């Protein structure tokens, strides 16, 4: 799988924003991207909790 550079990915994020975007809009996009990548890495490494475990921990039932 080809690795995309951070600079290329940042350009793609900027290019997909509307012309009237703010710095906050860009920071939000970066934050969302980082969160997704971290979640995928956690999943790949097995650092996840099943829905059943969460429900049991918090006393939630279907």
C-alpha positions in Angstrom: 0.0 0.0 0.0 1.4 3.4 -1.0 2.0 5.9 1.8 0.7 9.4 1.2 2.9 12.2 2.6 1.5 14.5 5.2 2.1 17.5 2.9 0.1 15.8 0.0 -2.7 14.9 2.4 -2.8 18.5 3.8 -3.0 19.8 0.3 -5.9 17.5 -0.4 -7.7 18.6 2.8 -7.2 22.3 1.8 -8.4 21.7 -1.7 -11.6 20.1 -0.7 -12.6 23.0 1.6 -15.0 25.6 0.3 -13.5 28.9 -0.8 -15.0 30.7 2.2 -13.5 28.3 4.8 -11.9 29.6 8.0 -8.7 28.5 9.8 -11.1 26.8 12.3 -12.6 24.8 9.5 -9.2 23.6 8.4 -8.2 22.8 12.0 -11.5 20.8 12.4 -10.7 18.8 9.3 -7.2 18.0 10.5 -8.5 17.0 14.0 -11.1 14.7 12.4 -8.5 13.1 10.2 -6.1 12.6 13.1 -8.9 11.1 15.2 -9.9 8.6 12.5 -6.3 7.6 11.9 -5.8 7.0 15.6 -8.9 5.0 15.8 -7.9 2.8 12.9 -4.5 2.3 14.4 -6.0 1.3 17.7 -8.3 -1.1 15.9 -5.4 -2.7 14.0 -3.5 -3.1 17.2 -6.5 -4.7 19.0 -7.0 -1.8 21.4 -10.8 -1.9 21.2 -13.7 -2.7 23.4 -16.6 -4.7 22.1 -20.1 -3.2 22.2 -21.1 -6.0 24.6 -18.4 -5.1 27.0 -19.3 -1.5 27.0 -23.0 -2.3 27.6 -22.1 -4.6 30.5 -19.8 -2.0 32.0 -22.5 0.7 32.0 -25.4 -1.5 32.7 -27.0 -1.0 29.3 -29.3 -3.6 27.8 -30.7 -4.0 24.3 
